[in-house]
Structures are given as C-alpha cells and as structure tokens.
Amino acid sequence: MMAESSKIKLSVSIGPLTLQNPVTVASGTFGYGQEYVPYCNVSRLGAVVVKGINRRPRVGHNQPRLVETASGLLNCIGLQNVGVDEFIREKLPFFREMNTACIVNVNGSSLDEYIEVSEILDSSPGVDALEINISCPNVKEGGITFGVDPVMTERVTREIRNHTHLPLIVKLSPNVTDITTIAKAAACGGADALSLINTLLGMAIDPIARKPRLSNVTGGLSGPAIKPVALRCVWQVHQAVQIPLIGMGGICNGLDAVEFLIAGASAVSVGTASFTDPAASEKVLDELIDFCVQNKISDISTLIGSLTIS
C-alpha cells in the first residue's frame, strides 16, 4: 500500500500557495500547532491554520464556553489568543522547523486592526498565508459582522489585499441569506481563496435552571451536525466563483474529505474531530490516500469539483 500511495499526486494549489496534500486543520481547533505534536505527525499535514490572532491578547468569554450537543459542539471561546507579538515571538518559530505550511487566521474588531495585524505578519518569516476571519463584529459600525454584508466583505478584503503580499484566504460565515453573494464579494476584493464554513450560530438551554448553558448565551455550532450544510455551501460557492475553496464542517474521516473535494473544495480542514481524537487529521489523510489507492486515482485534483448531477 505504501508503494502504491507514493505514486499518487497529492499536492494541491490554494491560489499561489501549494500544499503537499489537501488536509489541513481548522483555526481554533488545533491551538498553535505545537500542542498536537505528541499526538500526530504535524509535518505530514498540508497546512496548519493556527488559532485566530488579534493585534493584542484577548482573554475571551467567561466559562462555561463549551457545550456538547447532538453530533456537535457549541463554543463561545470569544477569540481568546496571545496577540500577534507573542505569536511571532513564541509560536511562529515552531513552523520554521516543520514541512507543513503555516496559515495564520486574522481577527479584527475594526478594519484598521485587520490591516495592522496583516502587515505585521506579512514581514514575519514562516507565515505562508493569511486566513481572514470576517465573522468578527465591526465595532465602528455598531457591531455588525463584517462577513454578513457583501459591501463590507469586499472592502475589508481589498484593503488587506493592498497591505500584504501573502496569499489571502477569506473565511466565510454560513449565517447569511446567500453565501454565494459574500463569496463573490470576497473574490472581487482580491481573495486568492475562500474557507467555508465557519460555525453556525446556535444555543443550548438548561431546562432545570432555565438558563443558557453558555456564558455568552449563543455560540458557534461545529461537528458532524453541520456537515450537510457545509457541503451545500461548498457546492454552491464552487459554482459561483473561480478561486479555490477550503472546505470544512464535520469532517471526521477520509470519506468525509472526499465528499468535500467532489463538491468543489481544493483542500479540507479537520476541526472538532481533533477534540475527540487528537490524531484525527492524520487519520483523515491516511484514509484519503487509501481511497485514492482503492479507486485507482493517481492525482487527487481529479476529485475536485467532480460531482455529477443527472
């Protein structure tokens, strides 16, 4: 099997960035990469998308911040992170010793913060691409989320594009009426690729206490429960734009990954599955390779967007 798998072309292109294979991990589920070294061979992954980074450290929301749901997980972590300066000083050196690409997820409560963080990362050796989290609330516009307004999406994408030479990936929220409209706006703004989907907004209630189970009342739903929604979004967006997509949402095994590739994703991200099995991302890669061997697929790219509808 090993000899056969070595003949498969696994590399994929995410805009100007080439990944050694299409398996990545979702931001916020894999820490800063180094935390998972005891559990899986991080160097085998196509990329690690690190925890979202702001200009300055954030402590996030109060506990409780995680609640299990049927086939999923609700979280209201609140974008807790070390800030860009400590990330560069303490976390980024790890990636200079790894073969996997480092994609940094960027948060911002204003356009200025997005630009400042992107500019700092642009001049930091070891950063291979930026993933822009447009699910952040724009405090200067009364708290409206950047990624629910196509005009705002295009503007923030274009402004960041003008301040960085790194490959630019925009992460889309499913909490919109028409995700293709937002995807087109990001593409028009200069995005090299899109990540989708971010979490679905949900909540859980303690029926005895008659109180919300999360400190923030609502949170982001992830895990297998959202996979059908994520697949639908990837398929729709693949038909609407001409730039590569990174698909995510409930991927737990190799066949899940294959479905996302067939729907139109050029790469996939493993997220919540890493909480139940820290080696999940590497297992997804192994099972994806096995699928290619068993089905005599010599180039993984032939799967991308190969869905047929009769």
C-alpha positions as CSV (number, residue, x, y, z in Angstrom):
1,M,0.0,0.0,0.0
2,M,2.8,2.4,0.9
3,A,4.5,1.9,-2.6
4,E,1.2,2.5,-4.3
5,S,0.4,5.6,-2.3
6,S,3.7,7.1,-3.2
7,K,2.6,7.3,-6.8
8,I,-0.4,9.5,-6.0
9,K,-0.1,13.2,-6.7
10,L,-1.4,14.7,-3.5
11,S,-0.3,18.3,-3.9
12,V,-3.0,21.0,-4.4
13,S,-2.9,24.7,-5.1
14,I,-4.7,27.2,-2.9
15,G,-4.1,30.3,-5.1
16,P,-0.3,30.9,-5.1
17,L,0.2,28.6,-2.2
18,T,1.0,24.9,-2.9
19,L,0.2,22.4,-0.2
20,Q,1.9,19.0,0.0
21,N,-1.6,17.5,0.4
22,P,-5.2,18.8,0.8
23,V,-5.6,18.0,4.6
24,T,-5.4,21.0,6.9
25,V,-6.9,21.8,10.4
26,A,-9.4,24.4,11.2
27,S,-8.5,27.5,13.1
28,G,-9.3,27.4,16.8
29,T,-9.3,23.6,17.0
30,F,-5.5,22.9,16.8
31,G,-4.0,25.6,19.0
32,Y,-0.8,27.0,17.6
33,G,0.2,23.6,16.1
34,Q,2.9,22.6,18.7
35,E,0.2,21.3,21.2
36,Y,-0.6,18.4,18.9
37,V,3.0,17.1,18.3
38,P,2.6,14.4,20.9
39,Y,-0.4,13.0,19.2
40,C,0.2,13.2,15.4
41,N,2.9,13.9,12.9
42,V,2.0,17.6,12.2
43,S,4.6,17.7,9.4
44,R,2.5,15.3,7.3
45,L,-0.4,17.8,7.1
46,G,-0.8,20.1,4.1
47,A,-1.1,23.1,6.4
48,V,-1.9,24.1,10.0
49,V,-4.3,27.0,10.4
50,V,-3.4,28.5,13.7
51,K,-5.8,29.9,16.3
52,G,-7.1,33.4,15.3
53,I,-4.7,36.3,16.1
54,N,-5.6,39.9,17.2
55,R,-3.3,42.9,17.5
56,R,-3.3,42.4,21.3
57,P,-4.1,39.5,23.6
58,R,-7.7,38.6,24.3
59,V,-8.9,36.6,27.3
60,G,-12.2,35.5,25.6
61,H,-15.5,34.9,27.3
62,N,-16.2,33.6,30.8
63,Q,-16.9,29.9,31.5
64,P,-18.8,27.9,30.5
65,R,-17.6,28.2,26.9
66,L,-18.2,24.7,25.6
67,V,-21.3,22.6,25.4
68,E,-21.7,19.2,23.7
69,T,-24.9,18.9,21.5
70,A,-26.3,16.1,19.4
71,S,-23.5,15.3,16.9
72,G,-21.8,18.6,17.6
73,L,-20.2,21.1,19.8
74,L,-21.2,24.7,20.8
75,N,-18.5,27.1,21.7
76,C,-18.2,30.7,22.8
77,I,-14.5,30.9,23.3
78,G,-14.6,34.6,22.3
79,L,-11.4,34.6,20.2
80,Q,-9.0,34.1,23.1
81,N,-5.5,34.4,21.8
82,V,-2.0,35.6,22.7
83,G,-1.9,38.6,20.3
84,V,0.3,39.0,17.2
85,D,3.6,40.0,19.0
86,E,3.7,37.0,21.3
87,F,2.6,34.7,18.4
88,I,5.6,35.8,16.3
89,R,8.0,35.6,19.3
90,E,6.8,32.4,20.9
91,K,4.7,30.3,18.5
92,L,5.9,31.0,15.0
93,P,9.5,29.6,15.4
94,F,7.9,26.1,15.6
95,F,6.8,26.3,12.0
96,R,10.2,27.1,10.7
97,E,11.2,23.5,11.6
98,M,8.2,21.9,10.0
99,N,7.4,20.9,6.5
100,T,3.8,21.9,6.7
101,A,2.5,25.3,5.7
102,C,1.6,27.9,8.4
103,I,-1.7,29.7,7.7
104,V,-2.5,32.4,10.3
105,N,-6.1,33.2,11.0
106,V,-6.5,37.0,11.5
107,N,-9.2,38.6,13.7
108,G,-10.2,42.3,13.9
109,S,-12.8,44.4,15.5
110,S,-12.1,47.2,13.0
111,L,-10.6,47.5,9.5
112,D,-7.6,49.1,11.0
113,E,-6.9,46.1,13.2
114,Y,-7.2,43.7,10.3
115,I,-4.7,45.8,8.3
116,E,-2.2,46.2,11.1
117,V,-2.1,42.5,12.0
118,S,-1.8,41.5,8.4
119,E,1.1,44.0,7.8
120,I,3.0,42.6,10.8
121,L,2.5,39.0,9.7
122,D,3.4,39.9,6.1
123,S,7.0,40.6,7.2
124,S,7.3,37.6,9.5
125,P,9.3,34.6,8.1
126,G,7.4,31.4,8.5
127,V,4.0,32.7,7.7
128,D,2.8,31.1,4.4
129,A,-0.7,32.6,4.1
130,L,-3.4,34.6,5.9
131,E,-6.9,33.4,6.6
132,I,-9.2,36.4,7.4
133,N,-12.0,35.7,9.8
134,I,-14.7,38.1,8.7
135,S,-17.1,36.7,11.3
136,C,-15.8,39.3,13.7
137,P,-18.1,42.2,14.7
138,N,-17.1,45.6,13.4
139,V,-17.2,47.8,16.5
140,K,-17.0,51.0,14.4
141,E,-20.2,50.1,12.5
142,G,-22.3,49.3,15.6
143,G,-21.2,45.7,15.9
144,I,-22.4,44.4,12.5
145,T,-20.4,41.4,11.5
146,F,-18.0,42.1,8.5
147,G,-19.0,38.9,6.7
148,V,-22.7,39.4,6.5
149,D,-22.5,42.4,4.3
150,P,-21.1,42.0,0.7
151,V,-20.0,45.6,0.5
152,M,-18.1,45.4,3.8
153,T,-16.7,42.0,2.8
154,E,-15.3,43.3,-0.4
155,R,-13.9,46.4,1.3
156,V,-12.1,44.6,4.1
157,T,-10.7,42.0,1.6
158,R,-9.5,44.7,-0.8
159,E,-7.9,46.8,2.0
160,I,-6.0,43.8,3.4
161,R,-5.0,42.7,-0.2
162,N,-3.4,46.2,-0.6
163,H,-1.3,45.7,2.6
164,T,0.1,42.2,2.2
165,H,1.9,40.1,-0.4
166,L,0.9,36.8,1.3
167,P,-1.8,34.5,-0.2
168,L,-5.1,35.8,1.1
169,I,-7.8,33.4,2.2
170,V,-11.2,34.7,3.4
171,K,-13.2,32.6,5.8
172,L,-17.0,32.7,5.2
173,S,-19.8,32.5,7.7
174,P,-22.9,30.4,6.9
175,N,-25.0,32.8,9.0
176,V,-26.1,34.7,5.9
177,T,-29.0,34.6,3.5
178,D,-26.9,33.8,0.4
179,I,-23.3,32.7,0.9
180,T,-22.6,33.0,-2.8
181,T,-23.1,36.8,-2.7
182,I,-20.5,37.1,0.1
183,A,-18.1,34.7,-1.8
184,K,-18.3,36.8,-4.9
185,A,-17.6,40.0,-2.9
186,A,-14.5,38.4,-1.3
187,A,-13.3,37.3,-4.8
188,C,-13.9,40.8,-6.2
189,G,-11.9,42.2,-3.3
190,G,-8.9,40.2,-4.3
191,A,-9.1,37.0,-2.2
192,D,-6.9,34.2,-3.5
193,A,-9.1,31.5,-1.9
194,L,-12.1,31.0,0.4
195,S,-12.5,28.9,3.6
196,L,-16.0,27.7,4.4
197,I,-17.8,27.3,6.5
198,N,-17.3,28.9,9.9
199,T,-19.6,27.8,12.7
200,L,-23.4,28.0,12.7
201,L,-25.0,30.2,15.3
202,G,-26.8,28.2,18.0
203,M,-27.6,27.9,21.7
204,A,-28.4,25.4,24.4
205,I,-30.6,25.8,27.5
206,D,-30.5,24.1,30.9
207,P,-34.2,23.2,31.3
208,I,-33.9,22.8,35.1
209,A,-32.2,26.2,35.8
210,R,-34.0,27.8,32.8
211,K,-30.7,29.4,31.9
212,P,-28.4,29.3,28.8
213,R,-25.7,26.7,29.1
214,L,-23.1,29.1,27.5
215,S,-21.9,32.2,29.3
216,N,-22.4,34.2,26.1
217,V,-26.0,32.7,25.6
218,T,-25.2,31.8,22.0
219,G,-22.2,30.2,20.4
220,G,-20.9,28.5,17.3
221,L,-22.1,25.1,16.4
222,S,-19.5,22.7,14.8
223,G,-19.0,19.0,14.3
224,P,-20.8,16.3,12.2
225,A,-24.2,18.0,12.7
226,I,-23.2,20.8,10.3
227,K,-21.6,18.7,7.6
228,P,-24.7,18.7,5.2
229,V,-24.9,22.5,5.5
230,A,-21.1,22.9,4.9
231,L,-21.2,20.6,1.8
232,R,-24.1,22.5,0.3
233,C,-22.2,25.8,0.8
234,V,-19.1,24.5,-0.8
235,W,-21.0,23.2,-3.8
236,Q,-22.9,26.4,-4.2
237,V,-19.8,28.6,-3.9
238,H,-17.8,26.4,-6.2
239,Q,-20.3,27.2,-8.9
240,A,-20.2,30.9,-8.1
241,V,-16.5,31.8,-8.0
242,Q,-13.3,30.8,-9.8
243,I,-11.0,30.7,-6.9
244,P,-10.0,27.7,-4.8
245,L,-12.0,26.7,-1.7
246,I,-11.0,25.1,1.6
247,G,-14.0,23.1,2.8
248,M,-14.7,22.3,6.5
249,G,-17.6,21.4,8.8
250,G,-17.9,18.0,10.4
251,I,-15.1,16.2,8.6
252,C,-14.2,13.1,10.7
253,N,-12.8,10.6,8.2
254,G,-11.4,10.2,4.8
255,L,-14.7,9.7,3.0
256,D,-16.0,13.0,4.5
257,A,-12.9,14.7,3.0
258,V,-13.6,13.0,-0.4
259,E,-17.2,14.4,-0.3
260,F,-15.9,17.9,0.2
261,L,-13.4,17.6,-2.7
262,I,-16.1,16.2,-5.0
263,A,-18.3,19.2,-4.0
264,G,-15.6,21.6,-5.1
265,A,-13.1,22.1,-2.3
266,S,-9.4,22.0,-3.3
267,A,-8.5,21.3,0.4
268,V,-10.3,20.4,3.6
269,S,-9.9,21.3,7.3
270,V,-10.4,18.9,10.2
271,G,-11.9,20.8,13.2
272,T,-14.0,19.4,16.0
273,A,-12.9,15.8,15.3
274,S,-9.5,16.8,16.7
275,F,-11.1,17.2,20.2
276,T,-12.4,13.7,20.3
277,D,-9.2,12.2,18.6
278,P,-6.1,14.4,18.5
279,A,-4.8,12.3,15.6
280,A,-7.9,12.8,13.6
281,S,-6.3,15.0,10.9
282,E,-3.6,12.5,10.2
283,K,-6.1,9.6,10.1
284,V,-8.2,11.6,7.6
285,L,-5.1,12.0,5.4
286,D,-4.3,8.2,5.6
287,E,-7.9,7.3,4.7
288,L,-8.0,9.8,1.9
289,I,-4.8,8.2,0.4
290,D,-6.4,4.7,0.9
291,F,-9.5,5.9,-1.1
292,C,-7.3,7.0,-3.9
293,V,-5.4,3.7,-4.0
294,Q,-8.5,1.6,-3.9
295,N,-10.2,3.6,-6.6
296,K,-7.0,3.9,-8.8
297,I,-6.9,7.7,-8.5
298,S,-3.4,8.9,-9.4
299,D,-4.0,12.7,-9.0
300,I,-6.1,14.0,-6.1
301,S,-7.0,17.1,-8.1
302,T,-9.2,14.9,-10.4
303,L,-11.6,14.7,-7.5
304,I,-12.1,18.4,-7.1
305,G,-15.5,19.6,-8.3
306,S,-16.2,16.2,-9.9
307,L,-19.8,16.0,-8.7
308,T,-22.2,14.9,-11.5
309,I,-25.9,15.7,-11.3
310,S,-28.1,13.8,-13.7
